[in-house]
Amino acid sequence: MIGFTAPLALWLLPLAGLPLLTRWLRASAVPRLDLRPAEGASRTVDHGMTAAGVIALAALILGLAGPFLRGGTAPYRGNGTNLVLLIDRSSSMDDTFAGRAPDGAEESKSAAARRILQNFIAERPDDRIGIAAFSTAPLQVLPMTTSRTAIAAAIAAQGERGLSQTDVGRGLALAMQMTRDASGLGSRAVVLVSDGAAVVPPEVQDLVRELALEQQVNLYWLYLRTAGARSIFDPGKPGEADTPQTRPERHLHLLLQRLGITYRAFEAESPEAVVEAVAEIGKMETKPILTERSLPRRELGWLCFLIATLATLALTAARWLERPFAPARPAPLVRQP
């Protein structure tokens, strides 16, 4: 669809009819030239010059109005996935993998995750991505979109300091609900980025299980394990307390295994391990997907000015050629004394 930067200039378009009211070539001095039968070539040239004048003025006025093709989106079949990134914003994410405050030599788990996710997204132009975060309560940061600018800004916004709580259950429920906006063609995936967990109430477990089966999402947990923390894959020693209260991370892992969907957990104890885990997720989530490609706004003013220039050059050439082919005027009579 065509739009105009300065639409008021279009009111000048009637001026393009001026060539219809005046002649471009020199009038002949021969009286009653119209009595001679009209020649086809002459009529064509005359009409062509008039048309060139109309086109030159119309194109110039349109160029001043600033025409452009509006941007938008177009359907596009690519390779990727419908992905929701669920990012833990609890205060522990602001510590390093060593479990201490960043001192400049090490980056926090949150900063490392943001940096790696930004690189991951930049390499996957066909993904439709949504962003959700959770701490004391879940929050939809960005609905599913193909806008890389919006996605990058949403991830960068997770740099604010987190809160103390970790409501991971409702965060998962929100992320799975967001996949309802996924493309009809393509897999659905949720990537949970967290360094811990909490007890998930039974009613929330039922909600997560229902949404998981409804949406058939592929679920990945990128567990940023702090040095000294127990592995979620470690069942513990016989007789050791193993409850959701004492080992919430392990029991969250067990809950996710029982959802009846594709699930895989990755433990990362360093930024390098996070890079490897994210790359592995990317390999598993590269499938045909129907997505959208952004179409930028395209300026058309240059085309109007080019047409006006060519039409003006045609008129200039006609005016220049008129002189050598014009009949010579008789010399004025000089009276003899």
BANU-585995 format. One line per field, with one value per residue (C-alpha): residue number from 1; y, z, x. Coordinates in nm, 3 decimals. Each point is the difference from the previous one (the first is absolute). Layout:
// residues N
seq <- NUM ...
Y <- Y ...
Z <- Z ...
X <- X ...
END
This chain:
// residues 337
seq <- 1 2 3 4 5 6 7 8 9 10 11 12 13 14 15 16 17 18 19 20 21 22 23 24 25 26 27 28 29 30 31 32 33 34 35 36 37 38 39 40 41 42 43 44 45 46 47 48 49 50 51 52 53 54 55 56 57 58 59 60 61 62 63 64 65 66 67 68 69 70 71 72 73 74 75 76 77 78 79 80 81 82 83 84 85 86 87 88 89 90 91 92 93 94 95 96 97 98 99 100 101 102 103 104 105 106 107 108 109 110 111 112 113 114 115 116 117 118 119 120 121 122 123 124 125 126 127 128 129 130 131 132 133 134 135 136 137 138 139 140 141 142 143 144 145 146 147 148 149 150 151 152 153 154 155 156 157 158 159 160 161 162 163 164 165 166 167 168 169 170 171 172 173 174 175 176 177 178 179 180 181 182 183 184 185 186 187 188 189 190 191 192 193 194 195 196 197 198 199 200 201 202 203 204 205 206 207 208 209 210 211 212 213 214 215 216 217 218 219 220 221 222 223 224 225 226 227 228 229 230 231 232 233 234 235 236 237 238 239 240 241 242 243 244 245 246 247 248 249 250 251 252 253 254 255 256 257 258 259 260 261 262 263 264 265 266 267 268 269 270 271 272 273 274 275 276 277 278 279 280 281 282 283 284 285 286 287 288 289 290 291 292 293 294 295 296 297 298 299 300 301 302 303 304 305 306 307 308 309 310 311 312 313 314 315 316 317 318 319 320 321 322 323 324 325 326 327 328 329 330 331 332 333 334 335 336 337
Y <- 0.000 0.346 0.281 0.360 0.192 0.339 -0.076 0.372 0.031 -0.212 0.304 0.134 -0.288 0.204 0.212 -0.302 0.090 0.326 -0.154 -0.068 0.375 0.123 -0.103 -0.122 0.056 0.325 0.120 0.018 0.334 -0.153 0.114 -0.260 -0.293 -0.200 -0.012 -0.243 -0.367 -0.110 -0.235 -0.308 0.038 0.364 -0.079 -0.274 0.234 0.272 -0.237 -0.154 0.337 0.089 -0.334 0.051 0.335 -0.149 -0.290 0.231 0.222 -0.289 -0.199 0.306 0.069 -0.367 0.001 0.306 -0.188 -0.269 -0.325 -0.329 -0.362 -0.081 -0.273 -0.304 -0.373 -0.283 -0.374 -0.189 -0.370 -0.040 -0.229 0.061 -0.031 0.182 0.069 0.151 0.092 -0.020 0.186 -0.024 0.348 -0.104 0.176 -0.306 0.050 0.318 -0.210 -0.169 -0.375 -0.006 0.129 0.348 0.354 0.096 0.187 0.092 -0.307 -0.226 0.071 -0.094 -0.296 0.243 0.200 -0.313 -0.139 0.327 0.024 -0.360 0.018 0.317 -0.179 -0.304 0.208 0.195 -0.327 -0.115 0.254 -0.222 -0.066 0.155 0.087 0.111 0.106 -0.068 0.052 -0.110 0.065 0.079 -0.018 -0.082 0.279 -0.005 0.225 -0.038 -0.200 -0.223 0.207 -0.004 0.349 -0.046 0.355 -0.062 -0.337 0.140 0.287 -0.239 -0.217 0.302 0.125 -0.304 0.168 0.161 -0.149 -0.289 -0.077 -0.266 -0.245 -0.261 -0.081 -0.236 -0.194 0.294 0.118 -0.329 0.027 0.351 -0.107 -0.290 0.226 0.235 -0.281 0.022 0.289 -0.230 -0.043 -0.277 -0.161 -0.066 -0.150 0.169 0.022 0.153 0.060 0.048 0.189 -0.025 -0.064 -0.142 -0.097 0.001 -0.219 -0.013 -0.022 -0.298 0.221 0.169 -0.340 -0.102 0.323 -0.047 -0.362 0.098 0.278 -0.219 -0.268 0.261 0.185 -0.297 0.216 -0.117 0.104 0.071 0.096 0.183 -0.040 0.248 -0.196 0.198 -0.151 -0.236 -0.045 -0.353 -0.135 -0.049 -0.341 -0.114 -0.220 0.035 -0.262 -0.265 0.139 0.359 0.248 0.041 0.222 0.303 0.216 -0.129 -0.046 0.215 -0.003 -0.379 -0.031 0.262 -0.213 -0.308 0.192 0.113 -0.356 -0.117 0.257 -0.236 0.232 0.024 0.124 0.035 0.163 0.151 0.081 0.284 0.101 0.265 0.235 -0.244 -0.278 0.231 0.061 -0.374 -0.064 0.278 -0.130 -0.348 0.140 0.187 -0.322 -0.173 0.294 0.062 -0.114 0.145 0.293 0.244 0.340 0.360 0.210 0.375 0.220 0.338 0.326 0.086 0.360 0.077 0.370 -0.074 -0.180 0.297 0.242 -0.231 -0.007 0.379 0.038 -0.229 0.180 0.338 -0.121 -0.108 0.347 0.164 -0.215 0.089 0.368 -0.028 -0.196 0.258 0.258 -0.181 -0.127 0.329 0.176 0.298 0.331 0.231 0.293 0.325 0.228 0.300 0.311 0.158 0.368
Z <- 0.000 -0.095 0.254 -0.017 0.233 -0.107 -0.138 -0.018 -0.302 -0.197 -0.019 -0.261 -0.240 -0.210 -0.109 -0.201 -0.252 -0.099 -0.308 -0.138 -0.005 -0.170 -0.281 0.064 -0.351 -0.191 -0.192 -0.377 -0.179 -0.297 -0.003 0.013 0.046 0.124 -0.358 -0.091 0.063 0.334 -0.012 0.225 0.121 0.085 0.195 0.192 0.089 0.109 0.221 0.134 0.108 0.170 0.180 0.105 0.150 0.195 0.123 0.104 0.213 0.146 0.090 0.157 0.216 0.102 0.095 0.221 0.172 0.109 -0.114 0.160 0.020 0.352 0.181 0.151 0.018 -0.246 0.064 -0.018 0.025 0.191 0.243 0.371 0.276 0.205 0.312 0.337 0.221 0.367 0.199 0.375 0.157 0.359 0.189 -0.014 -0.378 0.075 0.151 -0.196 -0.061 0.301 0.219 0.073 -0.116 -0.329 0.053 -0.361 -0.076 -0.018 -0.136 0.176 -0.109 -0.120 -0.210 -0.151 -0.086 -0.164 -0.207 -0.119 -0.077 -0.203 -0.213 -0.031 -0.128 -0.243 -0.170 -0.038 -0.217 -0.064 0.361 0.148 0.356 0.313 0.332 0.349 0.339 0.353 0.355 0.259 -0.282 -0.373 -0.258 -0.375 -0.126 -0.374 -0.193 -0.280 -0.282 -0.284 0.079 0.090 0.133 0.244 0.106 0.063 0.203 0.206 0.088 0.082 0.233 0.222 0.134 0.286 0.344 0.088 0.299 0.267 -0.099 -0.280 -0.118 -0.272 -0.020 -0.105 -0.222 -0.192 -0.026 -0.146 -0.250 -0.123 -0.035 -0.215 -0.251 -0.098 -0.225 -0.183 -0.377 -0.136 -0.161 0.229 0.336 0.335 0.256 0.344 0.133 0.376 0.107 0.377 0.275 0.244 0.070 0.269 0.115 -0.265 0.153 -0.113 -0.177 -0.198 -0.088 -0.142 -0.202 -0.141 -0.089 -0.174 -0.201 -0.095 -0.147 -0.166 -0.173 -0.048 0.069 0.007 0.338 0.080 0.337 -0.008 0.363 0.092 0.289 0.259 0.122 0.289 -0.084 -0.037 -0.349 -0.105 -0.134 0.340 0.177 0.330 0.243 0.146 0.297 -0.088 0.012 -0.351 0.002 -0.200 0.302 0.039 -0.370 -0.205 -0.313 -0.021 0.058 -0.264 -0.235 0.093 -0.052 -0.347 -0.091 0.080 -0.217 -0.298 -0.241 -0.144 0.284 0.047 0.274 -0.036 0.292 -0.059 0.250 -0.215 -0.288 -0.236 0.108 -0.062 -0.356 -0.063 0.144 -0.202 -0.318 0.070 0.047 -0.328 -0.186 0.135 -0.079 -0.367 -0.193 -0.276 0.128 -0.152 0.124 -0.117 -0.160 0.056 -0.308 0.047 -0.120 -0.350 -0.119 -0.349 -0.023 -0.187 -0.272 -0.043 -0.031 -0.250 -0.217 0.023 -0.103 -0.302 -0.114 0.040 -0.200 -0.280 -0.006 0.006 -0.289 -0.202 0.063 -0.102 -0.319 -0.094 -0.088 -0.270 -0.169 0.018 -0.336 -0.047 0.025 -0.303 0.048 0.059 -0.301 0.003 -0.168 -0.253 0.055
X <- 0.000 0.130 0.023 0.125 0.228 -0.142 -0.349 -0.095 0.230 -0.247 -0.229 0.245 -0.070 -0.250 0.300 0.115 -0.272 0.170 0.171 -0.348 -0.067 0.317 0.235 0.352 0.143 0.042 -0.307 0.040 0.003 -0.181 -0.365 -0.276 0.237 -0.298 -0.136 0.276 -0.089 0.134 0.299 -0.006 0.358 -0.053 -0.315 0.186 0.284 -0.241 -0.199 0.321 0.136 -0.326 -0.002 0.363 -0.091 -0.291 0.216 0.285 -0.223 -0.203 0.312 0.163 -0.305 -0.027 0.368 -0.054 -0.286 0.249 -0.166 0.103 -0.109 -0.110 0.192 -0.163 0.042 -0.028 -0.045 0.326 0.087 0.325 0.178 -0.031 -0.257 -0.261 0.203 -0.084 0.296 -0.094 0.267 0.049 0.032 0.053 0.280 0.228 0.034 0.195 0.283 0.276 0.023 0.231 -0.283 0.136 -0.067 0.168 0.327 0.076 0.208 -0.308 -0.344 -0.319 -0.208 -0.267 0.247 0.153 -0.343 -0.110 0.318 -0.019 -0.371 0.054 0.260 -0.226 -0.291 0.218 0.093 -0.364 -0.185 -0.304 -0.102 -0.314 0.099 -0.179 0.155 -0.133 0.162 -0.076 0.109 -0.267 -0.258 0.013 0.001 -0.051 0.278 -0.059 -0.263 0.118 0.145 0.250 0.136 0.367 0.017 -0.284 0.141 0.348 -0.146 -0.216 0.299 0.216 -0.275 0.055 0.313 -0.189 0.061 -0.228 -0.218 0.035 -0.276 -0.009 -0.352 0.117 -0.329 -0.214 0.284 -0.016 -0.377 0.029 0.267 -0.213 -0.303 0.209 0.063 -0.368 0.109 0.242 0.005 -0.220 0.304 0.294 0.081 -0.062 0.275 0.052 0.352 0.015 0.313 0.037 0.253 -0.251 -0.357 -0.264 -0.285 -0.271 -0.351 -0.214 -0.256 0.279 0.147 -0.339 -0.020 0.352 -0.077 -0.324 0.165 0.295 -0.227 -0.223 0.283 0.236 0.303 0.359 0.136 0.365 0.142 0.331 0.101 0.274 0.144 0.194 0.327 -0.073 -0.369 -0.137 -0.056 -0.361 0.105 0.135 -0.259 0.187 0.120 -0.234 -0.189 0.084 -0.289 -0.135 -0.309 -0.117 0.086 0.358 0.083 -0.240 0.220 0.009 -0.376 -0.071 0.211 -0.205 -0.324 0.105 0.097 -0.353 -0.180 -0.028 0.182 0.351 0.218 0.372 0.205 0.348 0.228 0.244 0.266 0.171 -0.077 0.175 -0.235 -0.296 0.122 0.021 -0.346 -0.162 0.168 -0.137 -0.351 0.036 0.084 -0.310 -0.228 0.075 -0.305 -0.223 -0.201 -0.247 0.104 0.000 0.268 0.008 -0.029 0.169 -0.150 0.123 0.029 -0.135 0.089 0.323 -0.198 -0.234 0.292 0.170 -0.313 -0.032 0.365 -0.037 -0.317 0.170 0.302 -0.237 -0.155 0.342 0.117 -0.312 0.057 0.364 -0.082 -0.261 0.269 0.202 -0.317 -0.193 -0.038 0.225 -0.178 0.035 0.229 -0.183 -0.037 0.226 -0.129 0.227 0.058
END
